[in-house]
Amino acid sequence: MRVGIAGLGTVGGGVAKLLASQAELLTARCGREIRVTAVSARDRERDRGVDLSNLRWHADARDLASDPEVDVVIELIGGSDGVARDLIERAIAAGKPVVTANKALLALHGTALARMAEAAGTPLGYEAAVAGGIPVIKALREGLAANGIRRVYGILNGTCNYILTTMRETGREFADVLSDAQKMGYAEADPSFDVDGIDAAHKLAILTSVAFGRELDFKGIHVEGIRHVSSLDLQFAEQLGYRIKLLGIAGVTDHGIEQRVHPCMVPLAAPIAHVEGVFNAVFADGDAVGNVLLTGRGAGEGPTASAVVADLMDIARGHRAPVLGVPADRLAPAGTAPMGRHRGAYYIRLMVRDQPGVIADVAAAFRDNKVSMESVLQQARDPAEAVPVVITTHETEEAGMMQAIARIAALDAVQEPPRLIRIEAL
Ligand SMILES: NC(=O)c1ccc[n+]([C@@H]2O[C@H](COP(=O)([O-])OP(=O)(O)OC[C@H]3O[C@@H](n4cnc5c(N)ncnc54)[C@H](OP(=O)(O)O)[C@@H]3O)[C@@H](O)[C@H]2O)c1
């Protein structure tokens, strides 16, 4: 099977190396050889750590789609549009199987691409797009195919998990830890895709589609990142028996499928609370199997290449499944439950001036919006400075909660915008 690779960066270079180093094992397992015949990147001179001298070089990656010596196209350039999208569409139109790790592109155009690929009768592999080396697409689409899925959630961004873990372990603040993570290569120079939750939302959109057999709905996802999490909140979380994780969560509710990405208070007793550092994890609740938790490395050269090559092996073996688990023309229409209808418990931290009647005003705002408080924690008392007051609530509806918070934020004694973190019953 002759393969063309577009993009020779972290993942593309890793795939070229893995195909070379595991050649014998792959041939034995697939019953045929998988050989790179053509490549494309921007800089032809750069040393990629693999010998490219005998390979066809395409200055325009799109030409891989029409190269007669390429049977399968691997897109590892990235970006939701532009060259990556053109290349994939041309390859599918030419009837060539495609493998990609491009979550941004799939999150936005996945339904259309799945339709195109199935109409052309050609596979489209994207295991590497969600949770890197963890075979979560295969698990949901194949291993758990006999289950109705009630809920799927996960730690889908290693950069955020690394930052939250380090903040908790060292007591340092977000900006400080982020800047170190950038120096160590765990975070991009422009970190917003990661720390603002967008990357996790791309992956959640794909997971939701596969888990629930629906068209992708990236725009419907409620997304919050981790910039507003402070080391104080991480400490309070531990005191209350929780750990703060950025989760992507999709589940069946009375109002439809909900999809949300935001920092969560996760009970310390939940296994996912102990998935730390750059590791990812995906949890699924199936009606026949019960709970399944997969963890591993969600990014990096080796783990991501492992997933890309596994997709190639499926193609080499002639193994097929519908791209999104359900044939694309039978996917349920996109649509996500409104966040205002979300039900859950909440952690709220206020910085208040310690004066008579404050807690009564806060309690009234909750009462008037039908939010019932579970606990109130005020440890320090300082007449001169604002002190933290931490409140947890019983399960309530998000819309009422937000109204209560707006009223509390406007109180004279409340010195900073209230911090709100949702508590998850996992
Ligand atoms: N890195 C990870 O751990 C990881 C994990 C999961 C998924 N992914 C996904 O995998 C994809 C690739 O990520 P990466 O980290 O490998 O990125 P990367 O290191 O930045 O590599 C991108 C590659 O694409 C090439 N390229 C850029 N524009 C091009 C163009 N117009 N034509 C041809 N080649 C072009 C670059 O060429 P030059 O080298 O010549 O500049 C580079 O080799 C992305 O979709 C990403 O989201 C990455």
Ligand as a Chemical Component Dictionary entry (heavy atoms), coordinates in Angstrom:
data_LIG
# 
_chem_comp.id                   LIG 
_chem_comp.type                 NON-POLYMER 
_chem_comp.pdbx_formal_charge   0 
_chem_comp.three_letter_code    LIG 
# 
loop_
_chem_comp_atom.comp_id 
_chem_comp_atom.atom_id 
_chem_comp_atom.alt_atom_id 
_chem_comp_atom.type_symbol 
_chem_comp_atom.charge 
_chem_comp_atom.model_Cartn_x 
_chem_comp_atom.model_Cartn_y 
_chem_comp_atom.model_Cartn_z 
_chem_comp_atom.pdbx_ordinal 
LIG N1  N1  N 0  1.329  17.445 17.828 1  
LIG C1  C1  C 0  0.483  16.615 18.408 2  
LIG O1  O1  O 0  0.787  16.027 19.450 3  
LIG C2  C2  C 0  -0.873 16.336 17.775 4  
LIG C3  C3  C 0  -1.749 15.450 18.419 5  
LIG C4  C4  C 0  -2.979 15.158 17.819 6  
LIG C5  C5  C 0  -3.314 15.753 16.633 7  
LIG N2  N2  N 1  -2.457 16.639 16.045 8  
LIG C6  C6  C 0  -2.845 17.220 14.754 9  
LIG O2  O2  O 0  -1.941 16.799 13.763 10 
LIG C7  C7  C 0  -1.791 17.798 12.771 11 
LIG C8  C8  C 0  -0.324 18.152 12.624 12 
LIG O3  O3  O 0  0.169  18.632 13.860 13 
LIG P1  P1  P 0  1.727  18.775 14.158 14 
LIG O4  O4  O 0  1.835  18.989 15.622 15 
LIG O5  O5  O -1 2.496  17.669 13.537 16 
LIG O6  O6  O 0  2.042  20.167 13.425 17 
LIG P2  P2  P 0  3.471  20.748 13.010 18 
LIG O7  O7  O 0  4.561  20.131 13.825 19 
LIG O8  O8  O 0  3.324  22.218 13.017 20 
LIG O9  O9  O 0  3.649  20.247 11.504 21 
LIG C9  C9  C 0  2.922  20.758 10.442 22 
LIG C10 C10 C 0  3.580  20.301 9.153  23 
LIG O10 O10 O 0  2.784  20.753 8.083  24 
LIG C11 C11 C 0  3.639  21.348 7.096  25 
LIG N3  N3  N 0  2.897  22.350 6.371  26 
LIG C12 C12 C 0  2.380  23.513 6.809  27 
LIG N4  N4  N 0  1.743  24.159 5.821  28 
LIG C13 C13 C 0  1.863  23.381 4.740  29 
LIG C14 C14 C 0  1.447  23.504 3.395  30 
LIG N5  N5  N 0  0.732  24.568 2.986  31 
LIG N6  N6  N 0  1.750  22.510 2.543  32 
LIG C15 C15 C 0  2.464  21.438 2.938  33 
LIG N7  N7  N 0  2.884  21.257 4.205  34 
LIG C16 C16 C 0  2.594  22.232 5.080  35 
LIG C17 C17 C 0  4.813  21.924 7.876  36 
LIG O11 O11 O 0  5.923  22.044 7.006  37 
LIG P3  P3  P 0  7.369  22.536 7.504  38 
LIG O12 O12 O 0  7.848  21.491 8.467  39 
LIG O13 O13 O 0  8.196  22.575 6.271  40 
LIG O14 O14 O 0  7.153  23.865 8.145  41 
LIG C18 C18 C 0  4.989  20.856 8.959  42 
LIG O15 O15 O 0  5.824  19.838 8.490  43 
LIG C19 C19 C 0  -2.690 18.954 13.232 44 
LIG O16 O16 O 0  -3.948 18.837 12.622 45 
LIG C20 C20 C 0  -2.813 18.733 14.725 46 
LIG O17 O17 O 0  -3.991 19.283 15.267 47 
LIG C21 C21 C 0  -1.243 16.936 16.588 48 
# 
loop_
_chem_comp_bond.comp_id 
_chem_comp_bond.atom_id_1 
_chem_comp_bond.atom_id_2 
_chem_comp_bond.value_order 
_chem_comp_bond.pdbx_ordinal 
LIG N1  C1  SING 1  
LIG C1  O1  DOUB 2  
LIG C1  C2  SING 3  
LIG C2  C3  SING 4  
LIG C2  C21 DOUB 5  
LIG C3  C4  DOUB 6  
LIG C4  C5  SING 7  
LIG C5  N2  DOUB 8  
LIG N2  C6  SING 9  
LIG N2  C21 SING 10 
LIG C6  O2  SING 11 
LIG C6  C20 SING 12 
LIG O2  C7  SING 13 
LIG C7  C8  SING 14 
LIG C7  C19 SING 15 
LIG C8  O3  SING 16 
LIG O3  P1  SING 17 
LIG P1  O4  DOUB 18 
LIG P1  O5  SING 19 
LIG P1  O6  SING 20 
LIG O6  P2  SING 21 
LIG P2  O7  DOUB 22 
LIG P2  O8  SING 23 
LIG P2  O9  SING 24 
LIG O9  C9  SING 25 
LIG C9  C10 SING 26 
LIG C10 O10 SING 27 
LIG C10 C18 SING 28 
LIG O10 C11 SING 29 
LIG C11 N3  SING 30 
LIG C11 C17 SING 31 
LIG N3  C12 SING 32 
LIG N3  C16 SING 33 
LIG C12 N4  DOUB 34 
LIG N4  C13 SING 35 
LIG C13 C14 SING 36 
LIG C13 C16 DOUB 37 
LIG C14 N5  SING 38 
LIG C14 N6  DOUB 39 
LIG N6  C15 SING 40 
LIG C15 N7  DOUB 41 
LIG N7  C16 SING 42 
LIG C17 O11 SING 43 
LIG C17 C18 SING 44 
LIG O11 P3  SING 45 
LIG P3  O12 DOUB 46 
LIG P3  O13 SING 47 
LIG P3  O14 SING 48 
LIG C18 O15 SING 49 
LIG C19 O16 SING 50 
LIG C19 C20 SING 51 
LIG C20 O17 SING 52 
# 
